[in-house]
Amino acid sequence: MAPRMEIIIIGGSCAGLMHAVVLKSLGHNVRVLEARSSEQIKARAAGLSLGPYAQRLFTTWIPDVDLNSFAIRNPGAQYLDADGNLLSEKPTNANVTTSTWGVVTSLLRQACERRIDGHGHCSYETEKRVCKIAEEQGQMVVMCKDNDGAEEIAIADIVIAADGARSFARSQVLPEIEPIYAGYFAWRGQLPASQTPPELSGALDGKLVHHMLKGSYILVYAAPSETGNTQRSDRVLEYCWYDPCDGLSDEFDDIMTDCTGWRHYQTVPQDLLRHEVWKAHLNRRKDVLPPLWTSLLSQASQPLVTAIQDFDNAKASFFGGKLLMVGEALRQIRPHLGASCDIAAMEALTLGEMIQGEMDIAKWEKDVVDYANGKAVMSKAVGTFGMTGKWPEGYVHTYLKQPSA
């Protein structure tokens, strides 16, 4: 076994927690530094997809948790026209399950904080904003501040940057990379099972339902209840409406300005989205939305909204492998495949292999960059198909080879 290392992970969402679980389980001490408060983290909760690598991470490193107890398998997909008529139905090409951000991160955090003989120690610390990362005398130095401005300096053998698309760590080592707005929003919300119309009943049965609109589309899938219950009667429907908006328009700025007057960069949480903004958007798009969705969305609670962004990057390792970039800090992709969680899991599993001497840092970097970039190409293509009904010219509609869960 490799000598026990002191590891700092910047960012306490899925990517950071997945890496913490693997590294802690391998006997290393881990500190997870999360800039947000516990309440701010809860406000960002939404549905998510667990692909094959994410499933493998759970079955390998948290084997006492049954996937079927908190996630719903989706063996098929349905495509509806604007009026809700079924256009086609087919099996999904990837082994995908759906759950919620809150349930998944709660399970990961419990696994991180559990004391087990032979494992390292893991702490999860909120309101710790990193403000300096440097290498000094062969070790990594991390400075962070709490909400009161108190500074702390920590020393680590390895620092893992899992601090998202607006990564502070990436801004220090790759300042030229900035996420680019893709030209459309994702409006994400929930519908209770009791309000499910016949046209969307397939989603409750574990099918990914794509409702194709004019220049827009809505994806619907089942997720467990807030407490993680996956019984059909207790499921909720998560919807994600991809809809265009000019990034230079007054409408864009209005949508991204919350009820406190704060102008967000990427996501306005559900509890901060102004009610009049949601009503105005529904009114603007009344010619696009069919009666089915006009009725559903007018009755549902308001969603959160995200400006879809992405960026390219081919560099994941810095300071001789002492600073590693993972998750959306490494490569932000469009969400049409629901692949961000799976990419993070692939990075964590592969890092575990590297730590155990099964590969060197150069191969780890190549493998994770290639996998993320391949998923990015597919996600853009799926987004184009969803928004236009056509695949990009020259794109071959296939999926990367996936591992078994």
N, C-alpha and C positions, 0 to 999 in steps of 0.2 A: 504494500500500500504506500502511496505517495505521502510525504510528510504533511501533517495537518497545516493548512493554510488559513490565513485571515483574509476574508473576502468581503468587499463592500459592493452591494448592488444598489444602484441609483434608480429608483422607481419601483413602486409597490403594486403595480397592476399585474395582469396575467403573466406577461413576459418575465418580469422580475421575480414573481413568486415561483414560476416554473423552474427557473434557474436556481432559486434558493432551495427548493425541494431536492433537486438532484444533487447539488453540491453539499448540502447539509447531510444528506443520506450517505454520501461518500466519505463522511468524517471530517469535513471542513467547517470552520466557524464562519457564520454569515451574518452580516448586518444589512438589513434592508432599510434604505433611507427614502421616505416618501414625502414630497413637498406639501401635499395637500393634507387637510385635516380629515378626521374620520367622517365627518358630516359631508364634506365636499366630495369624498370618494363615493359615498352612497348616492349622491345626487346624479352621478354619471352612469348609474346602472342601466343595462339594456340586455337584450338577447344576444347570444353569440353561437358560433358553430364550433364543434369539436371534430376536426378531421382525424385521419388515422394516426398521425404523430402525437396529437394531443391525447387521443385514446390510449396509445402505447405508453405515454408518460404516466398516466393514471394507473394502468394495469401493472407497470413495472415498479414504480416508486411509491404508489399509494394503493397497494393490492387489497387492502381491507375495505375499500370503497367500491361498491358495485356500480358500474357505469349506468346500468338501467334504472338505478334508483334516483338519478338526478339529471338524466339526459334522455332525449327521445330520438330514436333512430328514424331516418328519412330514406326509405328505399326507393322512392319514386318522386317524379316531378310532374306537375300539371301546368299547362299553358292555356289561359283563358283569353278570349277576345274582349274588346271594350265593353260589351254587354254582359259579360260573365259566362258566355257559352264556352264549353270545353273544346279547345282546338286540337290538343294532343296530350297524351300521357305516356311516359316512358320511364324505365328504371334510371336512377342516378348512376353516373359513372364512378363516383367516389363514395367511400364509406363515411357518410356524414351524420353526425348527431347534433341536436340542438339543445341548448340549455340557456341559462341566464348568467350574465356577468357576476351578479351578486352571489349566486349559488356556487359557481365554479371558484371564484376567488376566496370565498369563505372556506371551502374544502382545502384549497391549496394552503391557505394561511394556517389552518388547523394542523396540517401535516408539517408545516415549517416549524411551528412552535411546540410540537409534541416532543417530549424527552424520551429518547430511545438509546439504549446502550450501544456504543459503537458509532453513533451518529455525532456530528458536530452540534454546536449550539447555534440557534438562529433567533435573532431579535428583529421585530418589525416596529419601526419608529416613524410616526407621522410628524408633520410640521417640521421637517428637516430639509431645508432648501440648500442644495449644494452650490457653492459659489467659487470654488477653486479645485482644480485637479492638476497635479503635477507629479513628476518623478524626481525623487531625491535620494541619492545614495542607494540606488537599486530597488527602492520601494516606492509605492504610490502613496501620495499624500492627498487627502481629501479634506477640504474645509467646508463646513456647513453652518447655516444659521437657523435658529428657531424663529417662531413668530414674534418673539420679543427682541430679536436682534442679537441674542447671545451666540457667540461663535464657538465652534468646537473643531479641533483638528484631529483627524483619525489617520492611522497608518494601515495599509493593506498590502498583501502580496499581489492581489489581482483586484481590479475594479471592473465591474460589469455595468455598462450604461444601458439601462432599460427604461429610460425616461421619456419615451414617446417621440412623436413627430417633431415637437419643438424642443428637442434634446439640448440641454445645456452642454453636455459632454461633447456632442457632435459640433456645436457652435465653436468649441475651443480648438478642435483638431481638424474640422472640415468646415470652416466658416463660409465657404462659397456655396454650400448646399442649402437651398431653401425650398420647402414644399411649394408646389404650384397648384393653384386652383384649377379643377378640371371642368368647370362650367356648369355644375349642377349641385343641388342639395340632396341630402338624405333626411327625410322626415320620419322619425322612428317612434312608434307607440305601441300600445297594447289594446286588445279587445278581449273581453271575457268570453269564455266558451258559450255562455248562455245567449250571447248576441250573434253567434255564428250563423250567417245565412246559408242556405243550401249550396250556393255557388262556391263557398269556401270550406265546406265540410271536409274536403280532402285533406286540408291542412291539419285538422284535428286528428286525422288518421295517420299522420306522419308523412305527408307529402309536401314538397316545396311547391307552393302555388305562385306562378308568375302571371300577374294580370297585366296584359299588354295594352297600353294606352297610346295615344298619338304623341310621339316624341317624349315618352315618359313611361315608367312602369312601376308596379307595386309588387313586392315580394312578401308573401305571407307564409309563416311556419309556426308550428306548435312549440311551446316552451313549458317547462314545469311551473307550478305555482310559485309564489314568493317564498314559500317554505320548502320548495324543492320537490313537491308531490308531482309525480308523472302520470297518475291515473287520468284516463281520458276526460272524465267529468270535471277534473280539477285543473286541466291545462288552460293556458291562456294562448291567444294568438298574437304573435309579434308581427307587426307590419313595418316595412321599410319602403317609403315612396321616394323614388329617384326622380327628381324634377328639375329642369334647367332654370338657371337664373344668371343674368349678366353680372359678372363680378365688379363691373364699374358702375352699376346702376344705384340709384337711391334705394331701390327695393332691397338690394343686397345689404346695404348698410343698415336699413331699418330692421331687417330680419335678425342681423347679428348683434343688435343693441338690446340688451336685456332690460328687465323691469327696474333695475337700479340705475340705468343709464350707462352701464359698462359695455363697451364695444368689444365683443369676443373675436378671437382670431379664427377658430375652427368650429367649436361646438357651444351652443346655448343649451344648458340643461333644462329639463322639463319644468322644474320649479321656478326657473328664471325667465322662461319664454313669456313674452307679453301676450296676453289673451287676444288683444286687438290685432297683433301681427298674424296669429294663426287664422283668425276670422278673415282678415284681408287676403291672405294667401288662398284660402278656400274660395273666396269670391272671385279672385283673379283667374283661378283655374277651373271655374265652373263649367267651361266649355270642354275641358279635357276629361274631368271626372264624370263617370257614368252615374246614374241615379243610385246604384248600389253603394258606391263609395261616398257619394255626397251624403247619404243618409248615415252610413256608419261613422264617418269622420266628424260629422256635426254632433253626434251623440257621445263620441268617445272623449276621454280626457285628452288635453293637448299633449303633443309629443315633444321630444327633444329634436333639435335640428343641427345637422353637421354639414359644413361646406366641404365637399369631397376634394381631397388633395392627394398628390403623390409626388415622389421624387426618385431619381436614380442615384445609386451609390454602389461602388465596387470595393470599398475598403471597410473591413470590420475589425482589424487588429492594429494596435498602436503601442508605442513604447515597448517593442519587443514582446508583445503578447501580454503585457501587464494591464492594458486597458482594452476591453472588448466591447463592441457595439452590437446590441441585439434588439429584436422586436422592431417597433416602428422607429426607434432611434437609428437603426441600421438602414431600413428600407420601408418606407410607407407605400402601401399599395391601395388601390381602390377596393372597396369592400364587397364587390359583387360575388366573389367566391366564398366569403366568410373565412378567408385563409389566414388572417393575421395571427390568430391564436395557434394555428397549426404550424406556421412558420416559427413562432417563438418556441414551441415544443420541440421542433426539429433541431433548433439551435441548442436548446438545453440538453437534449439527449446526446447530440454529437459532441458538445463540450464535455459531458461526462465521460465519453469515450476518449477524448483527447487527454483529459486529466488523468485517466487511468493508463495512459501510455499507448493507446491503440492507434493513434495518429499524431502527427505534429501540428503545430499551429497553422502552418501554411495550408495544409489540407483542410483543416477545420474552416479556415477563412474562405477557401475556394468553394467548399461544399455548401456553406450557408449562403454565400452570395449567389451562387448559381441557382440554388433552390428558390430563394426569395425573388430573384429576377425572373425565373421561369413562371412563378405564380403571378408576378406582376403583369407579364404579357397576357396570360390567360384572363386575368381579372379585367384588364382593359377591353379585351375582345368580348367577354360576356357583357360588360357594360354597354358596349356599342350595339350588341345584338338586342339587349333589353330596351335601349332607347330608340333604336331604329328598325328593329326586326330583321336586320341583315348583319352577317358576320363581316369583319373588316376584310378588304380585298387581299387575297393571298394568304389569309389565316387558315391553317388546318385545324379543324375543331377536334382536338384530342386532349387528353389529360396526362400529366406526368405520372410515371409509375409510382404507386403508393404502397407503403408497407401494410402488413396486416396488423390489426389492433391486438 
